[in-house]
Amino acid sequence: MSYSSSLHIGIVACSAEGAALCYRTICAEGAQALGPHAHPEVSLHTHSLADYVACLNQGDLAGVGALMLSSAGKLARAGADFLICPDNTIHQALGHVLPQSPLPWLHIAEEVALEAAQRGYRRIGITGTRWLVDSPVYPDKLAAQGLECVRPPASDRDLLARIIMDELVYGDFRPASVALLQGVVTRLRDAGCDAVVLGCTELPLVLNDGNCALPTLDSTRILARAALRRALQGE
């Protein structure tokens, strides 16, 4: 098929670094299927990350959902055919979004769970923001595939939250912090995990199969590739 007959992908972004990685992956890997320089049409909208953080700090998932719906409406008006959100944390607000959404969505944790099952993993460690790790987003979707979910201990959740929100979302990648993140993965391996979800869309910028003690499930690129497959299916 040609890129002109593929579906228009709408990206509901939250944090810039993860959204940029998702966008780049769609565009770069689109060329593998469609030919040199070709990729499906893509539109992206984001509200200020500070608006999302304010809602998350207050436990206001309805407010998170309202921001996501605002982006969804703008992307629908821009011509998008379906939506993705390259941010694991705010998926916990999808219950507020889907009943009112003008367009269908792919779910990042659902795509990761499908990938984990296809690769034969059984006991999956979760990394990400404290909001995400404390939430049912991954336990629910992994359980639907018959997979076990392991959360890191409280001290590691705090460590992940600090590095993600104080460094990674700003594109600040420090070797000492990468070593600390690798330690979190090693402890998940020692807890019996056979893979780890990089459940913050910035984590794949610093962690991968080559520098971790466990195989990684790169949520950012898994979602981007799922979106690309969906777009290439056409109408």
C-alpha positions as semicolon CSV with decimal commas, in nm:
position;residue;x (nm);y (nm);z (nm)
1;M;0,000;0,000;0,000
2;S;0,106;0,363;-0,032
3;Y;0,141;0,603;0,257
4;S;-0,147;0,805;0,115
5;S;-0,391;0,519;0,186
6;S;-0,276;0,461;0,544
7;L;-0,463;0,591;0,846
8;H;-0,378;0,921;1,014
9;I;-0,224;0,866;1,361
10;G;-0,308;1,110;1,638
11;I;-0,061;1,132;1,928
12;V;-0,199;1,258;2,259
13;A;0,131;1,358;2,415
14;C;0,214;1,431;2,776
15;S;0,592;1,446;2,834
16;A;0,806;1,566;2,546
17;E;1,096;1,320;2,541
18;G;0,879;1,008;2,534
19;A;0,638;1,154;2,279
20;A;0,929;1,254;2,056
21;L;1,072;0,901;2,068
22;C;0,732;0,757;1,976
23;Y;0,692;1,002;1,686
24;R;1,044;0,935;1,557
25;T;0,987;0,560;1,571
26;I;0,667;0,582;1,366
27;C;0,833;0,795;1,102
28;A;1,161;0,601;1,083
29;E;1,006;0,255;1,080
30;G;0,729;0,361;0,844
31;A;0,991;0,383;0,574
32;Q;1,069;0,012;0,617
33;A;0,715;-0,073;0,512
34;L;0,633;0,210;0,274
35;G;0,961;0,300;0,107
36;P;1,224;0,572;0,146
37;H;1,114;0,870;0,355
38;A;0,750;0,752;0,366
39;H;0,534;0,718;0,675
40;P;0,166;0,759;0,766
41;E;0,029;1,103;0,840
42;V;0,087;1,193;1,205
43;S;-0,049;1,476;1,419
44;L;0,054;1,547;1,778
45;H;-0,098;1,764;2,049
46;T;0,006;1,815;2,409
47;H;-0,103;2,031;2,695
48;S;0,164;2,155;2,933
49;L;0,316;1,872;3,137
50;A;0,264;2,092;3,442
51;D;-0,113;2,068;3,393
52;Y;-0,094;1,689;3,401
53;V;0,138;1,685;3,702
54;A;-0,097;1,915;3,897
55;C;-0,385;1,675;3,839
56;L;-0,178;1,367;3,923
57;N;-0,052;1,520;4,246
58;Q;-0,412;1,581;4,349
59;G;-0,526;1,233;4,245
60;D;-0,758;1,402;3,996
61;L;-0,795;1,142;3,722
62;A;-1,105;1,316;3,589
63;G;-0,887;1,622;3,534
64;V;-0,624;1,412;3,356
65;G;-0,899;1,267;3,141
66;A;-1,030;1,613;3,054
67;L;-0,686;1,714;2,927
68;M;-0,663;1,396;2,720
69;L;-1,011;1,453;2,576
70;S;-0,918;1,810;2,487
71;S;-0,620;1,681;2,289
72;A;-0,835;1,408;2,135
73;G;-1,085;1,662;2,009
74;K;-0,816;1,877;1,852
75;L;-0,659;1,574;1,684
76;A;-0,996;1,459;1,554
77;R;-1,048;1,801;1,400
78;A;-0,701;1,774;1,247
79;G;-0,814;1,459;1,069
80;A;-0,669;1,179;1,282
81;D;-0,834;0,837;1,246
82;F;-0,727;0,688;1,579
83;L;-0,527;0,788;1,887
84;I;-0,232;0,676;2,093
85;C;-0,083;0,819;2,411
86;P;0,292;0,767;2,461
87;D;0,263;0,812;2,836
88;N;0,199;0,511;3,058
89;T;0,102;0,705;3,371
90;I;-0,199;0,888;3,233
91;H;-0,351;0,570;3,090
92;Q;-0,512;0,525;3,432
93;A;-0,749;0,807;3,328
94;L;-0,871;0,628;3,013
95;G;-1,189;0,524;3,193
96;H;-1,283;0,892;3,195
97;V;-1,183;0,931;2,830
98;L;-1,313;0,641;2,625
99;P;-1,689;0,696;2,678
100;Q;-1,659;1,049;2,538
101;S;-1,370;1,009;2,293
102;P;-1,434;1,115;1,933
103;L;-1,187;0,848;1,812
104;P;-1,072;0,497;1,909
105;W;-0,751;0,442;2,106
106;L;-0,472;0,187;2,128
107;H;-0,378;0,110;2,491
108;I;-0,005;0,111;2,566
109;A;-0,018;-0,150;2,844
110;E;-0,240;-0,377;2,637
111;E;0,012;-0,369;2,352
112;V;0,299;-0,437;2,593
113;A;0,111;-0,729;2,751
114;L;0,046;-0,881;2,410
115;E;0,415;-0,847;2,324
116;A;0,520;-1,005;2,655
117;A;0,289;-1,301;2,599
118;Q;0,410;-1,346;2,241
119;R;0,771;-1,349;2,362
120;G;0,692;-1,614;2,622
121;Y;0,754;-1,416;2,941
122;R;0,559;-1,507;3,253
123;R;0,665;-1,283;3,544
124;I;0,704;-0,918;3,451
125;G;0,864;-0,642;3,656
126;I;0,720;-0,291;3,626
127;T;0,917;0,033;3,620
128;G;0,784;0,386;3,576
129;T;0,663;0,683;3,776
130;R;0,527;0,626;4,125
131;W;0,181;0,710;3,989
132;L;0,211;0,434;3,728
133;V;0,372;0,166;3,944
134;D;0,111;0,215;4,218
135;S;-0,174;0,194;3,965
136;P;-0,362;-0,105;3,816
137;V;-0,267;-0,011;3,458
138;Y;-0,014;-0,291;3,406
139;P;-0,139;-0,551;3,656
140;D;-0,480;-0,552;3,486
141;K;-0,351;-0,578;3,129
142;L;-0,083;-0,836;3,216
143;A;-0,334;-1,047;3,408
144;A;-0,560;-1,048;3,103
145;Q;-0,278;-1,230;2,922
146;G;-0,220;-1,470;3,214
147;L;0,099;-1,292;3,319
148;E;0,220;-1,208;3,667
149;C;0,317;-0,852;3,760
150;V;0,586;-0,758;4,012
151;R;0,616;-0,404;4,147
152;P;0,950;-0,280;4,284
153;P;0,972;-0,202;4,656
154;A;0,883;0,144;4,789
155;S;1,244;0,266;4,794
156;D;1,290;0,179;4,428
157;R;0,957;0,340;4,337
158;D;1,079;0,664;4,495
159;L;1,410;0,635;4,310
160;L;1,235;0,581;3,977
161;A;1,002;0,874;4,037
162;R;1,286;1,111;4,122
163;I;1,502;1,023;3,822
164;I;1,213;1,026;3,578
165;M;1,051;1,350;3,687
166;D;1,365;1,547;3,782
167;E;1,592;1,430;3,501
168;L;1,459;1,216;3,217
169;V;1,158;1,429;3,122
170;Y;1,403;1,717;3,074
171;G;1,634;1,510;2,854
172;D;1,891;1,502;3,134
173;F;2,060;1,161;3,110
174;R;2,320;1,109;3,385
175;P;2,545;0,800;3,395
176;A;2,512;0,775;3,773
177;S;2,133;0,775;3,746
178;V;2,140;0,514;3,471
179;A;2,341;0,291;3,704
180;L;2,077;0,337;3,973
181;L;1,803;0,244;3,727
182;Q;1,999;-0,064;3,624
183;G;2,008;-0,159;3,992
184;V;1,627;-0,149;4,006
185;V;1,610;-0,392;3,714
186;T;1,867;-0,621;3,876
187;R;1,658;-0,636;4,192
188;L;1,351;-0,724;3,987
189;R;1,550;-1,007;3,830
190;D;1,649;-1,125;4,178
191;A;1,276;-1,119;4,269
192;G;1,213;-1,380;3,999
193;C;1,112;-1,164;3,702
194;D;1,197;-1,284;3,353
195;A;1,141;-0,945;3,183
196;V;1,089;-0,582;3,276
197;V;0,847;-0,325;3,135
198;L;1,008;0,011;3,071
199;G;0,683;0,170;3,180
200;C;0,788;0,530;3,145
201;T;0,822;0,641;2,785
202;E;1,155;0,811;2,865
203;L;1,316;0,501;3,017
204;P;1,400;0,345;2,675
205;L;1,624;0,645;2,613
206;V;1,863;0,513;2,879
207;L;1,776;0,143;2,934
208;N;1,770;-0,141;2,684
209;D;1,841;-0,513;2,645
210;G;2,213;-0,442;2,619
211;N;2,258;-0,270;2,955
212;C;1,994;-0,436;3,175
213;A;1,988;-0,758;3,376
214;L;1,652;-0,853;3,219
215;P;1,502;-0,844;2,869
216;T;1,321;-0,513;2,830
217;L;0,970;-0,441;2,705
218;D;1,008;-0,096;2,552
219;S;0,661;0,051;2,594
220;T;0,735;0,354;2,376
221;R;0,845;0,165;2,068
222;I;0,593;-0,117;2,119
223;L;0,313;0,141;2,108
224;A;0,465;0,317;1,807
225;R;0,490;-0,010;1,616
226;A;0,133;-0,106;1,706
227;A;0,016;0,233;1,577
228;L;0,214;0,185;1,258
229;R;0,059;-0,158;1,201
230;R;-0,288;-0,015;1,262
231;A;-0,228;0,274;1,024
232;L;-0,103;0,043;0,751
233;Q;-0,417;-0,170;0,775
234;G;-0,606;0,125;0,629
235;E;-0,980;0,169;0,652
